[in-house]
Amino acid sequence: MTRTSRPRVFVVAALLAVAPALAACGAGSDANMAQPYIATEAAATTKNGINVAQAFILGPEPGQTLPAGSAVPLYLSMVNGNPTADQLIGIATDPQTASSAKATAPIALPPQTLVKSANPTPQVLIEGIRKPLLGGESMRLTLQFQNAGAISMDVPVIARSREFATLQPAPATSPAAAPTDGATATPTDGATATPTDGTTAAPTDGATATPTDGTAGN
């Protein structure tokens, strides 16, 4: 009887040891399922009192592609932890990923205040992307603050879906009005263009033109 009871003791002990681990796994699974979907964004970065709590570039809708040369909006959430005000005065891009970044104006950062770069429209655009974007890529950006200096970070491109579906993409670029192929614009003031082949333009005031073949006019 003693020999048969020992294995049972060991089995029960083993089950008791495994039970907490199984319970923890179950709790962790439930916790993950209860959490709202959060796309992969740039990890929070803090430097010289400036906390960039959220940073991402809004890409295309799922299954679509933004072609090279497009502009994409940059979404930032920042907190200035310093006792004095600061502002975001510029953003530098990696020349291999985009041509430039443009902001409508410097973004003011009062002390201890959450500031977003879209309110509600994006204030910062990354222009001239070098490669088509699907979502899931990242771009190296350097944020330049007036007092805190530069903060460099890899900012991901997030597809415009789920909680990001209502965010505004970059505005469409309007075509240039001026001709870009070297063509000469047509005069709009009623003036007659001067001939360029050496011939004399016909009078426009009703006068009779003088013959040029030596015969006298009637």
MIGU-426572 format. One record per atom (N, C-alpha, C): residue in three letters; x, y, z. Coordinates in steps of 0.2 Angstrom, whole numbers, plus 5000, padded with zeros to 4 digits. Layout:
ALAXYZ
...
END
This chain:
MET500449945000
MET500050005000
MET500450065000
THR501050065004
THR501450115004
THR501750134997
ARG501950084993
ARG502250094987
ARG501750124982
THR501150104982
THR500650134978
THR500450204979
SER500450224986
SER500250294988
SER500750344986
ARG501450324986
ARG501950374984
ARG501850404977
PRO501750364972
PRO501650404965
PRO501050444965
ARG500550424969
ARG499950474969
ARG500150544972
VAL500550534978
VAL500750604981
VAL501150644976
PHE501550614972
PHE501950644968
PHE501550684962
VAL501050644960
VAL500650664954
VAL500250724957
VAL499950724963
VAL499550774966
VAL499950834967
ALA500650824969
ALA501050884970
ALA501250914963
ALA501350874958
ALA501450904952
ALA500850944949
LEU500250924950
LEU499750954948
LEU499651024951
LEU499751024958
LEU499751084962
LEU500251134960
ALA500851114957
ALA501351154955
ALA501151184948
VAL500851144944
VAL500651174937
VAL500051214938
ALA499551204942
ALA498951244943
ALA499051324943
PRO499551344947
PRO499651424947
PRO499851444940
ALA500251414937
ALA500551434930
ALA499951434925
LEU499551384925
LEU498951384921
LEU498451434922
ALA498351454929
ALA497951504931
ALA498251574928
ALA498851584929
ALA499251644927
ALA499151654919
CYS499251594915
CYS499151604908
CYS498451614906
GLY497951594910
GLY497251604908
GLY497151674910
ALA497351704915
ALA497251774917
ALA497551814912
GLY498251804910
GLY498551844905
GLY498151844898
SER497951784896
SER497551784890
SER496951824890
ASP496551824896
ASP495951864897
ASP496151934897
ALA496651954900
ALA496852024900
ALA497052044893
ASN497352004889
ASN497552024882
ASN496952034878
MET496451984879
MET495851994875
MET495452054877
ALA495452074883
ALA495052134885
ALA495352194883
GLN496052194881
GLN496352264879
GLN496152284873
PRO496052344871
PRO495852374865
PRO496452364860
TYR496252354854
TYR496852344849
TYR497252414848
ILE497852404849
ILE498352454848
ILE498852444843
ALA498952474838
ALA499452464833
ALA500152484836
THR500652454833
THR501352464835
THR501552534833
GLU501652574838
GLU501852644838
GLU502552654840
ALA502852714839
ALA503452724842
ALA503452724850
ALA503952694852
ALA504052684860
ALA504152754862
ALA503852774868
ALA503852834871
ALA504552854872
THR504752914870
THR505452944871
THR505453004875
THR505953004880
THR505953064884
THR506753094884
LYS506753154882
LYS507453184882
LYS507453254884
ASN507853274889
ASN507853344891
ASN507253374893
GLY506853334896
GLY506153354899
GLY505553354894
ILE505753334888
ILE505153324883
ILE505053254882
ASN504353234883
ASN504153164882
ASN503753164876
VAL503953124871
VAL503553104865
VAL503153044867
ALA502553054869
ALA502252994871
ALA501952954866
GLN501852984860
GLN501552944854
GLN501752974848
ALA501952934843
ALA502252954837
ALA502052904831
PHE501752924826
PHE501652874820
PHE501452914814
ILE501552884809
ILE501452914802
ILE500852884799
LEU500352914797
LEU499752884795
LEU499852864787
GLY499752794786
GLY499852774780
GLY499252764776
PRO499152714771
PRO498552704767
PRO498052664771
GLU497452654768
GLU497052604770
GLU497252534769
PRO497052484773
PRO497252424772
PRO497152394765
GLY497652364762
GLY497652334755
GLY497852384750
GLN497952444752
GLN498052504747
GLN498852524748
THR499052564743
THR499752584743
THR499752654742
LEU500252694745
LEU500352764744
LEU500952764739
PRO500952794733
PRO501452794729
PRO502052834731
ALA502652824728
ALA503152864730
ALA503052944727
GLY503252984731
GLY503153054730
GLY502553084734
SER502153044737
SER501653064741
SER501853104747
ALA501353134750
ALA501453164757
ALA501053124762
VAL501253114768
VAL500953084773
VAL500953124780
PRO500453124784
PRO500453164790
PRO500753124796
LEU501053164800
LEU501453144806
LEU500953164812
TYR500853114816
TYR500453124822
TYR500853114828
LEU500853164832
LEU501353174838
LEU500853184844
SER501053154850
SER500753174856
SER501353194861
MET501453254863
MET502053274867
MET501853304874
VAL502253294879
VAL502253334885
VAL502853364887
ASN502853424888
ASN503453464890
ASN503453464898
GLY503953424901
GLY503953414908
GLY504453474911
ASN504653514907
ASN505053574910
ASN504653624913
PRO504953664917
PRO504553724920
PRO504453784916
THR504853784910
THR504753834905
THR504453814899
ALA504153854895
ALA503853834889
ALA504353814883
ASP504153774879
ASP504653754873
ASP504153754867
GLN504453734861
GLN504153724855
GLN504453684850
LEU504153644846
LEU504353614841
LEU504453654835
ILE505153664833
ILE505253714828
ILE505453684821
GLY505553614821
GLY505753584815
GLY505853514815
ILE505753484809
ILE505853404809
ILE506253394803
ALA506853354804
ALA507253334799
ALA507053254797
THR507153244790
THR506953174788
THR507653144785
ASP507653074785
ASP508153044782
ASP508053054774
PRO508553074770
PRO508453084763
PRO508353024759
GLN508452964762
GLN508352904759
GLN507552884759
THR507252914764
THR506552894765
THR506052954763
ALA506253014763
ALA505753064762
ALA506153134760
SER505853174756
SER506253234754
SER506253294760
SER505753294764
SER505653354769
SER505053344773
ALA505053384778
ALA504453384783
ALA504253454783
LYS503653464783
LYS503353534783
LYS502853544789
ALA502853594793
ALA502353604798
ALA502053674796
THR501453684798
THR501053744796
THR501353804801
ALA501553784807
ALA501853834811
ALA502253794817
PRO502653834820
PRO502953794826
PRO502453774831
ILE502553714834
ILE502053694839
ILE502253704846
ALA501853744849
ALA501953774856
ALA501853714861
LEU502353714866
LEU502353664871
LEU502353694878
PRO501753714881
PRO501753744887
PRO501953694893
PRO502153714898
PRO502353664903
PRO501853614906
GLN501953554907
GLN501553504910
GLN500853504906
THR500853504899
THR500253504895
THR500353454890
LEU499853414889
LEU499853364883
LEU499653404877
VAL500053404872
VAL500053434865
VAL500053384860
LYS499553384855
LYS499453344849
LYS499653384843
SER499953354838
SER500153384832
SER499553384827
ALA498953364829
ALA498353364825
ALA497753394829
ASN497453444827
ASN496953474831
ASN496453514827
PRO495953484823
PRO495953414821
PRO496353394815
THR496553434811
THR496953424805
THR497653414806
PRO498053374803
PRO498753364804
PRO499153434803
GLN499553454807
GLN499953514806
GLN500653494803
VAL500853434803
VAL501553414801
VAL501453364795
LEU501753374789
LEU501753324784
LEU502453304782
ILE502453244781
ILE503153214778
ILE503053214770
GLU503453254767
GLU503353254759
GLU503853224755
GLY503653204749
GLY504053164745
GLY504353104747
ILE503953054749
ILE504152994751
ILE504552954745
ARG505052924747
ARG505452894742
ARG505252824739
LYS504852794743
LYS504652724741
LYS503852714743
PRO503552674739
PRO502852664740
PRO502752634747
LEU502152654751
LEU502052634758
LEU501452594758
LEU501552534762
LEU500952494763
LEU500652494770
GLY501152514774
GLY500952514782
GLY501452464785
GLY501752474790
GLY502152434794
GLY502952454793
GLU503052504788
GLU503752524788
GLU503852574793
SER504452604793
SER504652654798
SER505052704795
MET505052764798
MET505452824795
MET505852854801
ARG506552864800
ARG506952904805
ARG506852974804
LEU506553004810
LEU506453074810
LEU506853104816
THR507053164815
THR507353204821
THR506953264822
LEU506653264828
LEU506253324830
LEU506653374834
GLN506653434831
GLN507053494834
GLN506653544838
PHE506853544845
PHE506453584849
PHE506853644851
GLN506553704852
GLN506953764853
GLN507353764859
ASN507153734865
ASN507553734871
ASN507853664872
ALA507453614871
ALA507653544873
ALA508153514868
GLY508253544862
GLY508653514857
GLY508353464852
ALA508753414850
ALA508553364845
ALA508353304848
ILE507853274846
ILE507653204848
ILE507553164841
SER507953114841
SER507953064835
SER507553004837
MET507152974832
MET506752914834
MET506452884827
ASP506352824827
ASP506052784822
ASP505352784822
VAL504952814818
VAL504252824818
VAL503952774813
PRO503452734816
PRO503152684811
PRO502652714807
VAL502452684801
VAL501952694797
VAL501352654799
ILE500752674800
ILE500252634803
ILE499652644797
ALA499352584796
ALA498752584791
ALA498152624794
ARG497852654789
ARG497252694791
ARG496652644792
SER496652614798
SER496052564800
SER495952564807
ARG495452534809
ARG495252524816
ARG495152594819
GLU495452604825
GLU495452674828
GLU495752734824
PHE496152714819
PHE496552764815
PHE496152774809
ALA495552744808
ALA495152754802
ALA494852824801
THR494752854807
THR494452924806
THR494952974806
LEU495552964806
LEU496053014806
LEU496153044799
GLN496353104798
GLN496353134791
GLN496953124788
PRO496953094782
PRO497653094778
PRO497853154776
ALA498453154772
ALA498753214769
ALA498253244764
PRO498153314764
PRO497753344759
PRO498053324752
ALA497553324747
ALA497853314740
ALA498153374737
THR498653364734
THR499153414731
THR498753444725
SER498653514724
SER498353544718
SER498853554713
PRO498753544706
PRO499153554701
PRO499453624700
ALA500053634698
ALA500253704697
ALA499953734691
ALA499753794692
ALA499453834686
ALA499953854681
ALA500553864682
ALA501053884677
ALA501253824673
PRO501353834666
PRO501553784662
PRO502253764664
THR502453694664
THR503053664666
THR503453634660
ASP503153644654
ASP503453604648
ASP503853654643
GLY503853714645
GLY504253764641
GLY503753804636
ALA503153784636
ALA502653814631
ALA502553884633
THR502453924628
THR502353994629
THR501554014631
ALA501454044636
ALA500754054637
ALA500354104632
THR499754094631
THR499354134626
THR499254204629
PRO499354264625
PRO499254324628
PRO498454334630
THR498354364636
THR497654374638
THR497454444638
ASP497854494635
ASP497654564635
ASP497354584628
GLY497254534623
GLY497054554617
GLY497554574612
ALA498154574614
ALA498754594610
ALA498854534605
THR499054554599
THR499254504594
THR499954484594
ALA500054424594
ALA500754404595
ALA501154424589
THR501854434590
THR502254454585
THR502554394581
PRO502454394574
PRO502654334571
PRO503454324572
THR503654264572
THR504354244573
THR504654224567
ASP504354224561
ASP504554194555
ASP504854244550
GLY504854314552
GLY505054364548
GLY504554394544
THR503954374543
THR503454404540
THR503154464544
THR502754504540
THR502454564543
THR501754544545
ALA501654564551
ALA500954544554
ALA500454594550
ALA499854564549
ALA499354604545
ALA499054654550
PRO498954724547
PRO498654774552
PRO497954754554
THR497854774560
THR497254764564
THR496754824565
ASP496954884562
ASP496654944562
ASP496254964556
GLY496154914551
GLY495754924546
GLY496154954540
ALA496754974541
ALA497155004535
ALA497354944530
THR497454964524
THR497654924519
THR498354904519
ALA498554844518
ALA499254834518
ALA499554854512
THR500154874512
THR500554894506
THR500854834503
PRO500754824496
PRO500954764493
PRO501754754493
THR501954694494
THR502654694494
THR502954654488
ASP502554654482
ASP502854624476
ASP502954674471
GLY502954734473
GLY503154794468
GLY502554814464
THR501954794465
THR501354814461
THR501054864466
ALA500754914462
ALA500454974466
ALA499754954468
GLY499554974474
GLY498854954476
GLY498354994473
ASN497754964472
ASN497155004469
ASN496855044474
END
